[in-house]
């Protein structure tokens, strides 16, 4: 059985073209995804099924770790553990 700690994400490393990798908290990643979603004119049918930006952000976090919205435009995020959990 998988350890539930594997699915707890508080920090992410975020990659975008032309930018160095950055560490984000979950709140910061949600904000970044929301900012990008607010600027993108055309989104996929999967995302357009959700009426609000917050719901779209949640969908992205629940279903993947990469989102592409244009030619050479994407964001990738990977959960990282910055501290070893205490027993």
Secondary structure by P-SEA (a helix, b strand, c coil): ccccccccccbbbbbcccccbbbbcaaaaaaaaaaaaaacccccccccccccaaaaaaaaaacccccccccccbbbbbbbbcccccc
